[in-house]
Amino acid sequence: MSEQPVAFDLVTGRRLVRAVKDFFTSEVRWRARGLFALLIVFALAVNGLNVVNSYVGRDFMTAIEHRDRTGFVREAVLFVAVLAGSTVVAVLYRFTEERLGLFWRVWLTRRVIRRYLAHRTYLHLKESATVLNPDQRIADDVRVFTATTLSLTLMFMNGALTVLSFSGVLWTISPPLLGVAIGYAVLGTLATIYLGRPLIGLNYRQSDQEATFRSDLIHVRENGDSIALLRHEGWLTTRLLQRIDGFADNFRRIISVNRNLGFFTTGYNYLIQIIPALIVAPLFIRGKVEFGVITQSAVAFAQLLGAFSLIINQFQSISSFAAVTARLSSLVGAVEKGSPSAQRRSRPLVPTGALRMRD
């Protein structure tokens, strides 16, 4: 019996939480916690520098408007210093994230392999066909799972910090602009979820179909002599062509969903550029704000919408992550179910006396 696609359900969610918890409470917990704490420090620094940058940019543009040479030079030097500091912190942040992601992947892969090979679990999975392509899930899905889990966690953490940082900035500029940002993001998120939800199941099937196609090619390479002897080339050609048709048809569906999602998200992101000017520019025309405030409002609005719109801008990554997590969850579930196989351990593979060898 072939495996049926597993949805990102409550059981999968629990296993996701447990995978994170196990890592941060394992024998390597202190190093893992230290790297994650360093990431939090860098995230706070990045958001603080972004807020400072919005004010420096405001004063920089205002100095240009007033033709203030001294102020222009002062703000330009400060602007460059803030950008340099932001560059250093952003690079160290990315470096730490990649180191923690690799550390987690190595730890989790070793743990899964130990369980996969214990008590002949690999043989049980092969005979029962409860999980397709376990090798691909261990090699690829663990890598994607650890990297994407960490990346999305940091994105949402940064998003929360950005909301806290720039909500105050937008409120001081124009309270209605803050309300527009929140409403715009909520409507956009709901529309994105509606349009992109089919991607989760499609990405799940695509991963399995690609892995099965690759497995068949490996079979041809490793069994070339027997294939030639039995003259199975025609049968294998038909089978491989069917595999190609299968993953190509599924990928065409993914492309169609991405097209519809792209129409919406692209237009959504383009409108972000003009909305703050539509609200703040009339205030400048009436003389209630300085010119630099228009630039600051655009920066703050873009930062805030970026935080509120994480699901919109990252939905394709989130849908792929959900599929990978479901696939890995089914593997973990099968391994945990198959590993305590007392009957398999107690029963010999071949009954005594059933095999005899002569010459």
Sine and cosine of phi, psi and omega as CSV:
sin_phi,cos_phi,sin_psi,cos_psi,sin_omega,cos_omega
0.00,0.00,0.77,-0.63,0.03,-1.00
-0.99,0.15,0.39,-0.92,-0.05,-1.00
-0.96,0.27,0.62,-0.79,0.08,-1.00
-1.00,-0.06,0.56,-0.83,0.02,-1.00
-0.83,0.56,0.66,-0.75,0.00,-1.00
-0.98,-0.20,0.79,-0.62,0.00,-1.00
-0.99,0.17,0.31,-0.95,0.08,-1.00
-0.99,0.17,0.99,0.12,-0.11,-0.99
-0.97,-0.24,-0.22,-0.98,-0.04,-1.00
-0.90,0.43,-0.62,0.78,0.01,-1.00
-0.90,0.43,-0.69,0.73,0.03,-1.00
-0.89,0.45,-0.66,0.75,0.04,-1.00
-0.88,0.47,-0.64,0.77,0.03,-1.00
-0.90,0.43,-0.67,0.75,0.02,-1.00
-0.92,0.40,-0.56,0.83,0.08,-1.00
-0.89,0.46,-0.75,0.66,0.01,-1.00
-0.89,0.46,-0.65,0.76,-0.03,-1.00
-0.92,0.38,-0.60,0.80,0.02,-1.00
-0.88,0.47,-0.66,0.75,0.03,-1.00
-0.92,0.38,-0.70,0.71,-0.01,-1.00
-0.89,0.46,-0.68,0.73,0.00,-1.00
-0.87,0.48,-0.63,0.78,-0.01,-1.00
-0.91,0.42,-0.71,0.70,-0.07,-1.00
-0.99,0.13,-0.02,1.00,0.09,-1.00
-0.86,-0.51,0.18,0.98,-0.06,-1.00
-0.99,0.12,-0.15,-0.99,0.01,-1.00
-0.92,0.39,-0.29,0.96,0.01,-1.00
-0.97,-0.24,0.34,0.94,-0.15,-0.99
-0.88,0.47,-0.59,0.81,-0.09,-1.00
-0.94,0.35,-0.64,0.77,0.06,-1.00
-0.93,0.38,-0.66,0.75,0.01,-1.00
-0.89,0.47,-0.72,0.69,0.00,-1.00
-0.91,0.42,-0.61,0.79,0.01,-1.00
-0.89,0.45,-0.70,0.72,0.03,-1.00
-0.91,0.42,-0.63,0.78,0.00,-1.00
-0.93,0.36,-0.62,0.79,0.06,-1.00
-0.89,0.46,-0.62,0.78,0.05,-1.00
-0.90,0.44,-0.60,0.80,0.05,-1.00
-0.90,0.44,-0.62,0.78,0.02,-1.00
-0.90,0.44,-0.67,0.74,0.03,-1.00
-0.87,0.49,-0.72,0.69,0.00,-1.00
-0.90,0.43,-0.62,0.79,0.02,-1.00
-0.89,0.45,-0.68,0.73,0.05,-1.00
-0.89,0.46,-0.66,0.75,0.00,-1.00
-0.91,0.42,-0.67,0.75,0.01,-1.00
-0.89,0.47,-0.71,0.70,-0.01,-1.00
-0.92,0.39,-0.62,0.78,0.05,-1.00
-0.89,0.46,-0.69,0.73,0.02,-1.00
-0.92,0.40,-0.55,0.84,0.05,-1.00
-0.91,0.42,-0.64,0.77,0.04,-1.00
-0.91,0.41,-0.72,0.70,0.04,-1.00
-0.86,0.51,-0.65,0.76,-0.01,-1.00
-0.89,0.46,-0.59,0.81,0.01,-1.00
-0.91,0.41,-0.61,0.79,0.01,-1.00
-0.96,0.28,-0.64,0.77,0.04,-1.00
-0.90,0.44,-0.67,0.74,0.04,-1.00
-0.89,0.45,-0.60,0.80,0.05,-1.00
-0.88,0.48,-0.76,0.65,-0.02,-1.00
-0.92,0.39,-0.54,0.84,0.03,-1.00
-0.89,0.45,-0.74,0.68,0.00,-1.00
-0.94,0.35,-0.57,0.82,0.04,-1.00
-0.91,0.41,-0.63,0.78,0.05,-1.00
-0.88,0.47,-0.61,0.79,0.06,-1.00
-0.91,0.41,-0.68,0.74,0.00,-1.00
-0.87,0.49,-0.65,0.76,-0.04,-1.00
-1.00,0.08,0.00,1.00,-0.04,-1.00
0.82,0.57,0.65,0.76,-0.02,-1.00
-1.00,-0.03,0.99,-0.17,-0.08,-1.00
-0.90,0.45,-0.71,0.70,-0.02,-1.00
-0.89,0.45,-0.73,0.69,0.03,-1.00
-0.90,0.44,-0.59,0.81,0.01,-1.00
-0.88,0.47,-0.73,0.68,0.00,-1.00
-0.91,0.42,-0.69,0.72,-0.01,-1.00
-0.88,0.48,-0.74,0.68,-0.04,-1.00
-0.94,0.34,-0.52,0.85,0.04,-1.00
-0.91,0.42,-0.70,0.72,0.03,-1.00
-0.89,0.45,-0.69,0.73,0.01,-1.00
-0.91,0.42,-0.63,0.78,0.02,-1.00
-0.87,0.50,-0.74,0.67,0.00,-1.00
-0.89,0.45,-0.64,0.77,0.00,-1.00
-0.90,0.44,-0.67,0.74,0.01,-1.00
-0.92,0.40,-0.66,0.75,0.02,-1.00
-0.90,0.43,-0.62,0.79,0.04,-1.00
-0.91,0.42,-0.69,0.72,0.04,-1.00
-0.89,0.46,-0.65,0.76,0.02,-1.00
-0.90,0.44,-0.61,0.80,0.02,-1.00
-0.90,0.44,-0.72,0.69,-0.02,-1.00
-0.88,0.47,-0.73,0.68,-0.04,-1.00
-0.91,0.41,-0.66,0.75,-0.02,-1.00
-0.90,0.43,-0.64,0.77,0.01,-1.00
-0.92,0.39,-0.70,0.71,0.02,-1.00
-0.90,0.43,-0.58,0.81,0.05,-1.00
-0.88,0.47,-0.74,0.67,0.00,-1.00
-0.91,0.42,-0.65,0.76,0.01,-1.00
-0.88,0.48,-0.71,0.70,0.00,-1.00
-0.91,0.42,-0.64,0.77,0.03,-1.00
-0.87,0.49,-0.70,0.71,-0.01,-1.00
-0.92,0.39,-0.62,0.78,0.03,-1.00
-0.91,0.42,-0.69,0.73,0.02,-1.00
-0.91,0.41,-0.64,0.77,0.03,-1.00
-0.88,0.47,-0.69,0.72,0.03,-1.00
-0.91,0.42,-0.68,0.74,0.00,-1.00
-0.86,0.51,-0.69,0.72,0.01,-1.00
-0.92,0.40,-0.67,0.74,-0.01,-1.00
-0.87,0.49,-0.73,0.68,-0.01,-1.00
-0.87,0.49,-0.71,0.71,-0.02,-1.00
-0.89,0.46,-0.73,0.69,-0.05,-1.00
-0.94,0.35,-0.63,0.77,0.01,-1.00
-0.89,0.46,-0.68,0.73,0.03,-1.00
-0.88,0.48,-0.65,0.76,-0.02,-1.00
-0.92,0.40,-0.70,0.72,0.00,-1.00
-0.91,0.41,-0.65,0.76,-0.01,-1.00
-0.89,0.45,-0.66,0.75,0.03,-1.00
-0.86,0.51,-0.68,0.73,-0.01,-1.00
-0.96,0.29,-0.56,0.83,-0.02,-1.00
-0.91,0.40,-0.60,0.80,-0.03,-1.00
-1.00,-0.02,-0.19,0.98,-0.02,-1.00
-0.97,0.25,0.65,-0.76,0.10,-0.99
0.83,0.55,0.49,0.87,0.02,-1.00
0.85,0.53,0.58,0.81,0.03,-1.00
-0.87,0.48,-0.60,0.80,0.01,-1.00
-0.85,0.53,-0.61,0.79,0.00,-1.00
-0.95,0.31,-0.63,0.78,0.04,-1.00
-0.89,0.46,-0.67,0.74,-0.01,-1.00
-0.92,0.39,-0.59,0.80,0.00,-1.00
-0.93,0.37,-0.68,0.73,-0.04,-1.00
-0.94,0.33,-0.62,0.78,-0.05,-1.00
-0.99,0.11,-0.32,0.95,-0.03,-1.00
0.81,0.58,0.57,0.82,0.02,-1.00
-0.97,0.23,-0.43,0.90,-0.01,-1.00
-0.76,-0.65,0.82,-0.57,0.04,-1.00
-0.99,0.12,0.66,-0.75,0.12,-0.99
0.77,0.63,0.85,0.53,0.02,-1.00
-0.88,0.47,-0.52,0.85,0.01,-1.00
-0.89,0.46,-0.67,0.74,0.01,-1.00
-0.92,0.38,-0.56,0.83,0.01,-1.00
-0.93,0.36,-0.62,0.78,0.02,-1.00
-0.94,0.34,-0.68,0.73,-0.08,-1.00
-0.97,0.23,-0.72,0.70,-0.13,-0.99
-0.98,-0.18,-0.72,0.69,-0.10,-1.00
-0.92,0.39,-0.57,0.82,0.06,-1.00
-0.89,0.45,-0.67,0.74,0.02,-1.00
-0.88,0.48,-0.75,0.66,-0.01,-1.00
-0.91,0.41,-0.64,0.76,-0.02,-1.00
-0.87,0.49,-0.77,0.63,-0.04,-1.00
-0.92,0.40,-0.71,0.70,-0.03,-1.00
-0.90,0.43,-0.70,0.72,-0.06,-1.00
-0.96,0.27,-0.61,0.79,0.05,-1.00
-0.86,0.51,-0.74,0.68,0.00,-1.00
-0.90,0.43,-0.69,0.72,-0.03,-1.00
-0.89,0.45,-0.73,0.68,-0.02,-1.00
-0.92,0.38,-0.61,0.79,0.04,-1.00
-0.87,0.50,-0.71,0.70,0.00,-1.00
-0.93,0.38,-0.58,0.82,0.04,-1.00
-0.88,0.47,-0.72,0.69,-0.02,-1.00
-0.94,0.34,-0.56,0.83,0.08,-1.00
-0.91,0.41,-0.71,0.70,0.06,-1.00
-0.89,0.45,-0.60,0.80,0.04,-1.00
-0.88,0.47,-0.67,0.74,0.03,-1.00
-0.90,0.44,-0.67,0.74,0.03,-1.00
-0.91,0.42,-0.62,0.78,0.01,-1.00
-0.91,0.41,-0.66,0.76,0.04,-1.00
-0.87,0.50,-0.71,0.70,0.01,-1.00
-0.90,0.43,-0.62,0.79,-0.07,-1.00
-0.96,0.29,-0.72,0.69,-0.17,-0.99
-0.99,-0.12,-0.19,0.98,0.10,-1.00
-0.88,0.47,-0.67,0.74,0.04,-1.00
-0.90,0.44,-0.63,0.78,0.01,-1.00
-0.89,0.46,-0.74,0.68,0.00,-1.00
-0.91,0.41,-0.59,0.81,0.00,-1.00
-0.89,0.45,-0.64,0.76,0.02,-1.00
-0.93,0.36,-0.49,0.87,0.01,-1.00
-0.98,0.19,-0.79,0.62,-0.05,-1.00
-0.26,-0.96,0.95,-0.31,0.04,-1.00
-0.82,0.57,-0.64,0.77,0.05,-1.00
-0.87,0.49,-0.53,0.84,0.00,-1.00
-0.91,0.42,-0.60,0.80,0.06,-1.00
-0.91,0.42,-0.67,0.75,0.04,-1.00
-0.90,0.44,-0.64,0.77,0.04,-1.00
-0.90,0.44,-0.66,0.75,0.00,-1.00
-0.87,0.49,-0.71,0.71,-0.02,-1.00
-0.91,0.41,-0.74,0.67,-0.01,-1.00
-0.90,0.45,-0.67,0.75,0.00,-1.00
-0.88,0.47,-0.67,0.74,-0.01,-1.00
-0.93,0.37,-0.64,0.77,-0.01,-1.00
-0.90,0.44,-0.75,0.67,0.01,-1.00
-0.89,0.46,-0.65,0.76,0.01,-1.00
-0.91,0.42,-0.64,0.77,0.00,-1.00
-0.90,0.43,-0.71,0.71,0.01,-1.00
-0.88,0.47,-0.67,0.74,0.00,-1.00
-0.92,0.40,-0.62,0.78,0.00,-1.00
-0.91,0.42,-0.68,0.73,0.02,-1.00
-0.88,0.47,-0.66,0.76,-0.01,-1.00
-0.91,0.42,-0.68,0.73,-0.07,-1.00
-0.97,0.23,-0.56,0.83,-0.15,-0.99
-0.98,-0.20,-0.03,1.00,-0.07,-1.00
-0.84,0.54,-0.60,0.80,0.02,-1.00
-0.87,0.49,-0.30,0.96,-0.06,-1.00
-0.89,0.45,-0.48,0.88,-0.06,-1.00
-0.88,0.47,-0.80,0.60,0.01,-1.00
-0.92,0.40,-0.61,0.79,0.00,-1.00
-0.91,0.41,-0.67,0.75,0.03,-1.00
-0.91,0.41,-0.58,0.81,0.05,-1.00
-0.87,0.49,-0.78,0.63,-0.02,-1.00
-0.91,0.41,-0.59,0.81,-0.01,-1.00
-0.88,0.47,-0.68,0.73,0.00,-1.00
-0.88,0.48,-0.69,0.72,0.00,-1.00
-0.93,0.38,-0.66,0.75,-0.03,-1.00
-0.93,0.38,-0.63,0.78,0.06,-1.00
-0.90,0.44,-0.68,0.74,-0.01,-1.00
-0.91,0.41,-0.63,0.77,0.01,-1.00
-0.91,0.41,-0.65,0.76,0.05,-1.00
-0.88,0.48,-0.71,0.70,0.02,-1.00
-0.90,0.43,-0.61,0.80,0.03,-1.00
-0.89,0.45,-0.64,0.76,0.03,-1.00
-0.91,0.41,-0.61,0.79,0.04,-1.00
-0.91,0.41,-0.62,0.78,0.06,-1.00
-0.90,0.44,-0.62,0.78,0.03,-1.00
-0.87,0.49,-0.66,0.75,0.02,-1.00
-0.90,0.44,-0.69,0.73,-0.03,-1.00
-0.91,0.42,-0.66,0.75,-0.10,-1.00
-0.99,0.12,-0.28,0.96,-0.05,-1.00
-0.83,-0.56,0.56,0.83,-0.06,-1.00
-0.86,0.51,-0.66,0.76,-0.04,-1.00
-0.90,0.43,-0.73,0.68,-0.02,-1.00
-0.93,0.37,-0.56,0.83,0.05,-1.00
-0.90,0.44,-0.68,0.73,0.02,-1.00
-0.92,0.40,-0.64,0.77,-0.02,-1.00
-0.90,0.43,-0.67,0.75,-0.03,-1.00
-1.00,0.04,-0.10,1.00,0.01,-1.00
0.84,0.54,0.79,0.62,0.00,-1.00
-0.99,-0.10,0.24,0.97,-0.06,-1.00
-0.87,0.50,-0.68,0.73,-0.02,-1.00
-0.90,0.44,-0.69,0.73,0.02,-1.00
-0.90,0.43,-0.67,0.74,0.00,-1.00
-0.93,0.37,-0.59,0.81,0.04,-1.00
-0.88,0.47,-0.73,0.68,0.04,-1.00
-0.86,0.51,-0.67,0.74,-0.03,-1.00
-0.91,0.42,-0.70,0.72,-0.01,-1.00
-0.92,0.39,-0.62,0.79,0.04,-1.00
-0.91,0.42,-0.58,0.82,0.08,-1.00
-0.91,0.41,-0.63,0.78,0.06,-1.00
-0.88,0.48,-0.68,0.74,0.01,-1.00
-0.89,0.46,-0.72,0.70,0.02,-1.00
-0.87,0.50,-0.62,0.79,-0.03,-1.00
-0.91,0.42,-0.78,0.63,-0.05,-1.00
-0.96,0.27,-0.45,0.89,0.05,-1.00
-0.94,0.35,-0.67,0.74,0.02,-1.00
-0.90,0.44,-0.67,0.74,0.01,-1.00
-0.91,0.41,-0.64,0.77,-0.02,-1.00
-0.94,0.35,-0.53,0.85,0.09,-1.00
-0.88,0.47,-0.60,0.80,0.07,-1.00
-0.91,0.42,-0.65,0.76,0.05,-1.00
-0.88,0.48,-0.68,0.73,0.00,-1.00
-0.88,0.48,-0.65,0.76,0.00,-1.00
-0.90,0.43,-0.68,0.73,0.04,-1.00
-0.91,0.41,-0.66,0.75,0.04,-1.00
-0.89,0.46,-0.57,0.82,0.05,-1.00
-0.89,0.46,-0.76,0.65,0.00,-1.00
-0.89,0.46,-0.65,0.76,0.02,-1.00
-0.92,0.39,-0.60,0.80,0.00,-1.00
-0.91,0.41,-0.62,0.78,0.06,-1.00
-0.83,0.56,-0.70,0.72,-0.06,-1.00
-0.96,0.29,-0.77,0.63,-0.10,-0.99
-0.92,0.40,-0.58,0.81,0.02,-1.00
-0.91,0.42,-0.73,0.68,0.05,-1.00
-0.89,0.45,-0.63,0.78,0.04,-1.00
-0.84,0.54,-0.73,0.68,-0.04,-1.00
-0.95,0.31,-0.53,0.85,0.04,-1.00
-0.91,0.42,-0.64,0.77,-0.03,-1.00
-0.91,0.42,-0.44,0.90,0.01,-1.00
-0.85,0.53,-0.50,0.86,-0.06,-1.00
-0.94,0.35,-0.47,0.89,-0.12,-0.99
-0.96,-0.28,-0.39,0.92,-0.07,-1.00
-0.84,0.54,-0.75,0.66,-0.01,-1.00
-0.88,0.48,-0.60,0.80,0.01,-1.00
-0.91,0.41,-0.60,0.80,0.01,-1.00
-0.88,0.47,-0.49,0.87,-0.04,-1.00
-1.00,-0.07,-0.63,0.77,-0.11,-0.99
-1.00,0.04,-0.55,0.84,-0.04,-1.00
-0.83,0.55,-0.68,0.74,0.07,-1.00
-0.86,0.51,-0.53,0.84,0.06,-1.00
-0.91,0.41,-0.64,0.77,0.04,-1.00
-0.92,0.39,-0.65,0.76,0.00,-1.00
-0.89,0.47,-0.59,0.81,0.03,-1.00
-0.99,0.14,-0.01,1.00,0.05,-1.00
0.98,0.18,0.31,0.95,-0.03,-1.00
-1.00,0.04,-0.35,0.94,0.04,-1.00
-0.69,-0.72,0.32,-0.95,0.05,-1.00
-0.99,0.12,0.24,-0.97,-0.05,-1.00
-0.89,0.46,-0.61,0.79,-0.02,-1.00
-0.88,0.47,-0.40,0.92,0.00,-1.00
-0.91,0.41,-0.51,0.86,0.04,-1.00
-0.88,0.47,-0.72,0.70,0.04,-1.00
-0.90,0.44,-0.69,0.72,-0.01,-1.00
-0.89,0.45,-0.64,0.77,0.00,-1.00
-0.91,0.42,-0.60,0.80,0.02,-1.00
-0.91,0.42,-0.68,0.74,0.01,-1.00
-0.91,0.42,-0.74,0.67,-0.03,-1.00
-0.90,0.43,-0.65,0.76,0.00,-1.00
-0.90,0.43,-0.68,0.73,0.00,-1.00
-0.91,0.42,-0.66,0.75,0.02,-1.00
-0.90,0.44,-0.70,0.71,-0.04,-1.00
-0.93,0.37,-0.68,0.73,0.04,-1.00
-0.91,0.41,-0.57,0.82,0.06,-1.00
-0.88,0.48,-0.62,0.78,0.03,-1.00
-0.94,0.33,-0.70,0.71,-0.01,-1.00
-0.94,0.35,-0.40,0.92,-0.15,-0.99
-0.97,-0.24,0.43,0.90,-0.03,-1.00
-0.86,0.51,-0.66,0.75,0.00,-1.00
-0.91,0.42,-0.60,0.80,-0.01,-1.00
-0.92,0.39,-0.76,0.65,-0.09,-1.00
-0.98,0.21,-0.37,0.93,-0.06,-1.00
-0.91,-0.42,0.30,0.95,-0.13,-0.99
-0.90,0.43,-0.60,0.80,0.01,-1.00
-0.90,0.44,-0.66,0.75,0.05,-1.00
-0.92,0.40,-0.63,0.77,-0.01,-1.00
-0.91,0.41,-0.65,0.76,0.00,-1.00
-0.92,0.40,-0.64,0.76,0.07,-1.00
-0.90,0.43,-0.64,0.77,0.02,-1.00
-0.90,0.44,-0.66,0.75,0.02,-1.00
-0.88,0.47,-0.65,0.76,0.02,-1.00
-0.91,0.41,-0.69,0.72,0.01,-1.00
-0.89,0.45,-0.67,0.74,0.00,-1.00
-0.90,0.44,-0.64,0.77,0.04,-1.00
-0.90,0.43,-0.65,0.76,0.03,-1.00
-0.90,0.43,-0.71,0.70,0.01,-1.00
-0.92,0.39,-0.58,0.82,0.04,-1.00
-0.89,0.45,-0.66,0.75,0.02,-1.00
-0.91,0.41,-0.59,0.81,0.06,-1.00
-0.91,0.42,-0.74,0.68,0.00,-1.00
-0.88,0.48,-0.68,0.73,0.01,-1.00
-0.88,0.47,-0.67,0.75,0.01,-1.00
-0.93,0.36,-0.63,0.77,0.03,-1.00
-0.90,0.43,-0.70,0.72,0.00,-1.00
-0.92,0.40,-0.54,0.84,0.01,-1.00
-0.97,0.24,-0.58,0.82,-0.08,-1.00
-1.00,0.02,-0.36,0.93,-0.11,-0.99
-0.94,0.34,-0.64,0.77,0.00,-1.00
-0.99,0.13,0.81,0.58,-0.12,-0.99
-1.00,0.01,0.99,0.13,-0.03,-1.00
-0.91,0.42,-0.60,0.80,-0.03,-1.00
-0.93,0.38,-0.63,0.78,-0.01,-1.00
-0.92,0.39,-0.60,0.80,-0.01,-1.00
-0.95,0.32,-0.56,0.83,-0.08,-1.00
-0.99,0.13,-0.33,0.94,-0.06,-1.00
-0.99,-0.17,0.80,-0.60,0.03,-1.00
-0.90,0.43,0.50,-0.87,-0.02,-1.00
-0.90,0.43,-0.58,0.82,-0.01,-1.00
-0.80,-0.60,0.80,-0.60,0.02,-1.00
-0.84,0.55,0.58,-0.82,-0.03,-1.00
-0.87,0.49,0.76,-0.65,0.03,-1.00
0.99,0.10,-0.01,1.00,-0.04,-1.00
-0.97,0.23,-0.40,0.91,-0.01,-1.00
-0.91,-0.42,0.69,-0.73,0.12,-0.99
-0.75,-0.66,0.59,-0.81,-0.03,-1.00
-0.83,-0.56,0.71,-0.70,0.00,-1.00
-0.70,-0.71,0.71,-0.70,0.00,-1.00
0.81,0.59,0.00,0.00,0.00,0.00
